[in-house]
Amino acid sequence: MNVSDDLIDRLSSETGRRLADSARAGRRRVLPKITQCCVTVTSDGRAVQDEYFESAPTLGELVDRVGPEAYVVSVAIRRKPLTRRFQHLLAVAE
């Protein structure tokens, strides 16, 4: 029995697509656990400070933490440091 090259190519590309979809779903599931939202604010226009949130904060959460007089300089999603991720895993395991 001969298997055509077209069939082999099609099955290979379908398998690759399924693997890529599976990996993409895994990354989407893990990404919120390894990232945090960093909001850089200033009160005087010179000194800045970074405030970290587990997810993107609402304006109310931001005002509660830094006060109504602060200005938002930037908002970025950053990966948590590897040591913090290990600490979190150890705390969950206990």
CORTA-V207238 format. One record per run of one state. SS is the DSSP state (A for helix, B for strand, O for the rest). FROM is the first residue (numbers start at 1). TO is the last residue. If there is no record, write none. Layout:
ss;from;to
SS;FROM;TO
SS;FROM;TO
This chain:
ss;from;to
O;1;4
A;5;34
B;35;42
O;43;47
B;48;53
O;54;58
A;59;66
O;67;70
B;71;79
O;80;81
A;82;93
O;94;94
